[in-house]
Amino acid sequence: MKRRKIKQNQAKLLENIKKKFKEYKLCLIEHTNQGERTDFGAIEDAHVTEEIKGFKVFLVGLDGSVKLESSEVEPAQKFLDLIDSMPMRRNELNDH
């Protein structure tokens, strides 16, 4: 139950910045033992090959590399600040 509460807390924090997902090119993918859901949609069946234990949150860059990995609930602003500090994002902001 504790793991589920932690996951729900992280999802709730991210849902508070949902309106910024397009601007920041974010997509939330949640993997659970019941399946997965994308951007707060309904959980869809997914072939789960092993039981998921614990909680982890990742920020994966457009280049596919992991920019942040944490076993703790992170403030939503941390993701945005990290993205804003990346060279590609700074270039985007300077171009506008």
Stockholm file with secondary structure:
# STOCKHOLM 1.0

chainA/1-96         MKRRKIKQNQAKLLENIKKKFKEYKLCLIEHTNQGERTDFGAIEDAHVTEEIKGFKVFLVGLDGSVKLESSEVEPAQKFLDLIDSMPMRRNELNDH
#=GR chainA/1-96 SS CHHHHHHHHHHHHHHTTGGGHHHHTCCCEEEETTEEEETTCCCBCCCCCSCCCSCCEEEECTTSCEEEEESSCCCHHHHHHHHHTSHHHHHHHHHC
#=GC SS_cons        CHHHHHHHHHHHHHHTTGGGHHHHTCCCEEEETTEEEETTCCCBCCCCCSCCCSCCEEEECTTSCEEEEESSCCCHHHHHHHHHTSHHHHHHHHHC
//
